[in-house]
Amino acid sequence: MMTARLLASGPGATNGHTAAEMVARKISQLAISRRDLARGMAAQAGQEVPEAVERFFAAVAKGDWPTADRLFQQLLALHSAEPPSPALEAVWQAMRELYYTAEEASHWPAQKLLDYGSAVLGSLKPGTVYVGGTDPGRWIPTLLNETGPGERHMVITQNALADSSYIDYLRFQYGSDLAGIAPDDVKKGFDDYLADASKRYLHDQEFPDEPRQMRPGESIRMVNGKAEASGQVAVMAINELIFQGLMQKNPQLSFAVEESFPFRSTYADAKPAGIVMELGRPGDGAGFSSELATESVGYWRNVSTELSKELDMEGAEYARKTYSHDASSQANLLAAHNYFAEAEETYRLAIQMWPDNPESVYGLADLMSRTGRREEGLRLADEFARNHGGH
């Protein structure tokens, strides 16, 4: 049975170390690990690691965050130049991962960070590929996965699969253990999306009186007869297609996701598993039982209860926002499987954790509309919009 474990043993002390000391040590360990990855990728590309990059890794390893931040911002400006330096491009993903992991760690109370990362990793079956979505859901499990005891999971993000440099980074890390990571797979994702988007765009132009096929927020334009896409909706749709191909090419692997943006094509065969969603193979969705739905709601009740005890803790808002987002994601999944009562309670629990969360409020409003309570849903959404400046 799933239980919410937000508190580790005691005040975060292990082998005489406080939680803050443990997090600092883990950041230092990750700095050394990512420095070694960067050196390996630079050598593979026939490049030398820039001296400023070496100093960045050294500063993070020493805990000198002001120096590390200053160096990263300088290197970020250089990386944003056109064209970027080949030497900097070769090591950029390793640098970026370290920087944003350390930055995320600076926001959270140390014990809450350790608890959240442990909750995610503790939800994974052996051999599972973990797919992080939000910043906390990506960076914190990366930190604990790379620096803790036990099995090392392959960790990827749903958000960067359309980025060829990120694909190179995954290939260097995981090699043949994760098939289907290649430039051709990225190109296929782009091509398939644009082919589908152009058909839907032309349909809406030619048949304006029929239901629109373009998705809310989707930005498509035709240039010389070819579709061009921009914006988050299009990028995430491409990421989703690439991810579908990745799962198909790795039938021997299990996947679990903490999503930032819903990949609804995975919902039919997905199940809640603690704080994450376990992604099944086609046909596996039959395992999503009413008992599992009830268990999932119980998990989030426990989470909400534990968080309510720590409302005044400095930095606790980061934990509340993150857990609220993850609860909303699982409410979406419950609703997709027609567990409407369980989905409604989970949305409400997400609102309790973070009342300003638009995902949970609008998700609940949409659920009300779909289940014959349209006016109630509209009132809920309108009230939230009025109180949050038209959010």
C-alpha positions in Angstrom: 0.0 0.0 0.0 1.2 3.5 -0.8 2.0 5.8 2.1 3.1 9.4 2.1 6.6 9.6 3.7 7.4 13.2 4.0 9.6 12.9 7.0 12.8 10.9 7.2 14.2 9.5 10.4 14.6 12.3 13.1 15.7 15.8 12.1 17.5 14.6 8.9 20.6 13.4 10.7 22.4 10.5 9.2 25.9 9.3 10.4 26.1 12.5 12.5 25.3 14.8 9.6 22.4 17.3 9.5 20.1 17.5 6.5 21.8 20.7 5.3 25.2 19.1 5.5 24.0 16.1 3.6 22.6 18.2 0.8 25.8 20.2 0.6 27.8 17.0 0.3 25.5 15.7 -2.4 25.9 18.9 -4.4 29.6 18.6 -4.1 29.5 15.0 -5.3 27.3 15.9 -8.2 29.7 18.7 -9.2 32.5 16.1 -9.4 30.3 13.7 -11.3 29.2 16.3 -13.8 32.7 17.7 -14.2 33.8 14.2 -15.2 30.9 13.8 -17.7 31.8 17.2 -19.2 35.4 16.2 -19.6 34.4 13.0 -21.3 32.0 14.7 -23.7 34.6 17.4 -24.5 37.1 14.7 -25.3 34.6 12.8 -27.5 34.0 16.1 -29.4 37.7 16.8 -29.8 37.5 19.8 -27.6 39.2 21.1 -24.5 37.1 22.0 -21.5 37.2 25.8 -21.2 39.1 27.0 -18.1 36.0 29.0 -16.9 34.0 25.8 -17.0 36.5 24.0 -14.9 36.4 26.9 -12.4 32.6 26.7 -12.3 32.6 23.0 -11.4 35.3 23.6 -8.8 33.3 26.5 -7.2 30.1 24.3 -6.9 32.2 21.4 -5.4 33.6 23.8 -2.8 30.1 25.3 -2.0 31.1 28.7 -3.3 27.7 29.6 -4.8 28.4 33.3 -5.5 31.4 32.4 -7.7 29.6 29.5 -9.3 26.6 31.7 -10.1 28.7 34.5 -11.6 30.7 32.1 -13.8 27.5 30.4 -15.0 25.9 33.7 -15.9 29.0 34.7 -17.9 29.1 31.3 -19.6 25.4 31.5 -20.3 25.9 34.8 -22.2 28.6 33.2 -24.3 26.5 30.1 -24.9 23.6 32.3 -26.1 25.9 33.9 -28.8 25.6 32.9 -32.4 27.3 30.6 -33.2 28.0 29.1 -29.7 31.5 28.0 -29.0 31.9 24.3 -29.9 33.9 23.7 -26.7 31.2 25.3 -24.6 28.4 23.5 -26.5 30.1 20.1 -25.8 29.9 20.5 -22.0 26.8 22.7 -21.7 24.2 20.1 -20.7 26.4 18.8 -17.8 27.0 22.4 -16.6 23.3 23.2 -16.9 22.2 20.2 -15.0 24.5 20.9 -12.2 23.7 24.6 -12.0 19.9 24.2 -11.9 20.1 21.3 -9.4 22.2 23.5 -7.1 19.8 26.4 -7.6 16.8 24.2 -6.8 18.5 22.9 -3.7 19.0 26.5 -2.5 15.2 27.1 -2.5 14.1 24.1 -0.4 14.6 23.4 3.3 17.2 20.7 3.3 15.1 18.0 4.9 12.1 18.7 2.7 14.3 18.4 -0.3 15.6 15.0 0.9 12.1 13.9 1.7 10.8 14.8 -1.8 13.6 13.2 -3.6 13.2 10.0 -1.5 9.5 10.0 -2.2 10.1 10.1 -5.9 12.8 7.5 -6.0 11.0 5.3 -3.5 8.0 5.2 -5.9 10.1 3.6 -8.7 10.4 -0.1 -9.4 13.8 -1.6 -10.0 15.0 -0.8 -13.5 12.5 2.0 -14.1 13.5 5.0 -16.3 12.5 8.1 -14.4 11.1 11.0 -16.5 11.1 14.3 -14.6 9.0 17.2 -15.6 8.9 20.1 -13.2 12.2 21.8 -12.0 11.9 20.1 -8.6 10.8 16.9 -10.2 13.7 16.8 -12.5 16.6 18.3 -10.5 16.0 16.9 -7.0 15.7 13.2 -8.0 18.7 13.7 -10.2 20.7 14.8 -7.2 19.6 11.9 -4.9 19.8 9.4 -7.7 23.4 10.3 -8.5 24.7 10.6 -4.9 22.7 8.0 -2.9 23.1 4.3 -2.1 21.3 1.6 -4.1 20.2 1.4 -7.7 20.9 4.2 -10.1 18.0 4.9 -12.4 18.3 6.4 -15.8 16.9 9.9 -15.4 15.6 11.9 -18.3 13.2 14.9 -18.8 10.1 15.1 -20.9 10.9 18.8 -21.7 14.1 18.6 -23.7 13.7 15.6 -26.0 13.4 17.9 -29.0 16.8 19.5 -28.2 19.6 17.7 -30.1 22.3 18.7 -27.6 20.2 17.1 -24.8 19.9 13.9 -26.9 23.7 13.8 -27.3 23.9 14.2 -23.5 21.6 11.2 -22.9 23.5 9.1 -25.5 26.7 9.8 -23.7 25.3 8.9 -20.3 23.3 5.9 -21.2 24.6 4.6 -24.5 23.1 1.3 -25.6 21.0 1.0 -22.4 18.5 3.4 -23.8 17.7 2.7 -27.5 16.2 5.2 -29.9 18.2 8.2 -28.7 19.4 9.6 -32.1 19.1 12.7 -34.2 16.8 10.8 -36.6 14.3 10.2 -33.8 14.3 13.9 -33.1 13.8 14.8 -36.8 10.9 12.2 -37.0 9.2 13.8 -34.1 9.4 17.3 -35.7 8.3 15.9 -39.1 5.4 13.9 -37.7 4.1 16.8 -35.7 4.3 19.4 -38.5 2.6 17.0 -40.9 -0.3 16.5 -38.5 -0.4 20.2 -37.5 -0.6 21.4 -41.1 -3.6 19.2 -41.8 -5.4 20.5 -38.7 -4.5 24.1 -39.5 -5.8 23.8 -43.1 -8.9 22.1 -41.9 -9.7 25.0 -39.7 -9.0 27.5 -42.5 -11.2 25.6 -45.0 -14.0 24.6 -42.7 -14.4 27.5 -40.2 -17.9 26.3 -39.2 -16.7 22.9 -38.1 -15.2 22.2 -34.7 -11.6 23.5 -34.5 -8.9 20.9 -34.7 -6.1 23.3 -33.6 -5.3 22.9 -29.9 -5.7 25.8 -27.4 -2.4 27.7 -27.3 -1.1 26.0 -30.5 0.8 28.4 -32.8 1.1 27.3 -36.4 1.7 29.3 -39.6 2.1 28.3 -43.2 5.2 29.7 -45.0 5.6 28.8 -48.7 3.2 25.9 -48.2 5.0 24.5 -45.2 3.9 24.5 -41.6 6.1 26.3 -39.0 5.4 25.9 -35.3 6.3 27.9 -32.2 5.4 28.0 -28.5 5.2 25.6 -25.6 2.2 23.6 -26.9 4.0 22.7 -30.1 7.3 22.0 -28.5 5.7 19.7 -25.9 3.7 17.9 -28.6 7.0 17.2 -30.4 8.5 16.0 -27.2 5.6 13.7 -26.7 6.0 12.1 -30.1 9.7 11.6 -29.5 8.9 10.1 -26.1 6.4 7.7 -27.7 9.1 6.5 -30.0 11.5 6.1 -27.1 9.1 3.9 -25.2 8.4 1.8 -28.4 12.1 1.2 -29.0 12.7 0.1 -25.4 10.0 -2.5 -24.6 12.3 -4.1 -22.0 12.2 -1.0 -19.9 9.7 0.5 -17.4 9.0 4.2 -17.4 7.6 6.5 -14.7 6.9 10.2 -15.0 6.5 13.3 -12.8 5.0 15.5 -15.5 5.3 19.2 -16.1 3.0 19.1 -19.1 0.5 16.3 -19.6 1.5 13.6 -22.1 -2.1 12.4 -22.5 -1.2 9.8 -25.0 0.4 7.8 -22.1 -2.7 8.0 -19.8 -4.6 5.0 -21.1 -2.0 2.6 -19.8 -0.7 4.7 -16.8 -1.3 4.1 -13.1 -0.5 6.2 -10.0 2.5 4.8 -8.1 3.2 6.9 -5.0 4.1 10.4 -6.1 4.7 9.5 -9.8 2.8 7.9 -12.6 3.9 4.5 -13.8 3.6 4.2 -17.6 2.5 0.8 -18.9 2.6 -0.9 -22.3 -0.5 -0.8 -24.5 -3.2 -2.9 -22.8 -1.7 -2.6 -19.3 -4.4 -0.1 -18.3 -6.7 -2.8 -17.1 -4.5 -2.9 -14.0 -5.8 0.5 -12.9 -8.4 -0.7 -10.5 -10.8 1.2 -8.2 -8.7 -0.1 -5.3 -5.6 1.6 -6.8 -7.6 4.8 -7.3 -8.7 4.8 -3.7 -5.2 4.1 -2.6 -3.9 7.1 -4.6 -6.4 9.4 -2.9 -5.2 8.1 0.4 -1.6 8.8 -0.5 -2.5 12.5 -1.2 -4.6 12.8 1.9 -1.5 11.8 4.0 0.7 14.3 2.0 -1.8 17.1 2.6 -2.0 16.3 6.3 1.8 16.3 6.7 2.2 19.6 4.8 -0.4 21.3 6.8 1.8 20.8 9.9 4.6 22.9 8.4 2.9 25.9 6.9 5.2 28.4 8.7 8.4 26.6 7.9 10.8 28.9 5.9 10.9 27.7 2.3 8.0 25.3 2.8 6.1 27.0 -0.1 8.3 25.2 -2.6 7.3 21.8 -1.2 3.6 22.8 -1.1 3.7 24.0 -4.7 5.5 20.9 -5.9 3.3 18.4 -4.2 0.2 20.3 -5.2 1.3 20.2 -8.9 2.0 16.4 -8.7 -1.4 15.8 -7.0 -3.1 17.8 -9.8 -1.3 15.6 -12.4 -2.6 12.5 -10.7 -6.1 14.0 -10.5 -5.9 14.4 -14.3 -5.0 10.7 -14.6 -7.8 9.6 -12.3 -10.3 11.7 -14.3 -9.0 10.2 -17.6 -9.8 6.8 -16.2 -13.3 7.9 -15.1 -12.6 7.8 -11.4 -14.4 11.1 -11.0 -15.0 11.1 -7.3 -11.4 10.3 -6.6 -10.2 12.9 -9.1 -12.3 15.6 -7.5 -11.0 14.8 -4.0 -7.4 14.9 -5.3 -7.9 18.2 -7.0 -9.3 19.6 -3.8 -6.4 18.2 -1.8 -4.0 19.9 -4.3 -5.9 23.2 -3.7 -5.5 22.7 0.1 -1.7 22.3 -0.4 -1.4 25.4 -2.6 -4.6 27.5 -2.9 -3.0 29.6 -5.7 -2.5 26.6 -8.0 -4.4 27.3 -11.2 -3.9 23.8 -12.5 -5.9 22.2 -9.7 -8.6 24.9 -9.7 -9.2 24.8 -13.5 -8.8 21.0 -13.5 -11.6 20.7 -11.0 -13.7 23.2 -12.9 -13.3 21.2 -16.1 -14.2 18.0 -14.2 -17.3 19.6 -12.9 -18.3 20.7 -16.4 -17.7 17.2 -17.8 -19.8 15.6 -15.0 -23.0 17.7 -15.3 -22.0 20.6 -13.0 -21.0 23.1 -15.6 -22.4 26.2 -13.8 -20.6 25.2 -10.6 -17.4 24.8 -12.5 -17.8 28.1 -14.2 -18.3 29.8 -10.8 -15.2 28.2 -9.4 -13.1 29.3 -12.4 -14.5 32.8 -12.4 -13.9 33.3 -8.7 -10.3 32.1 -9.0 -9.7 34.4 -12.0 -11.1 37.4 -10.1 -9.0 36.7 -7.1 -5.8 36.1 -9.1 -5.9 38.9 -11.6 -7.4 37.0 -14.5 -4.9 34.1 -14.1 
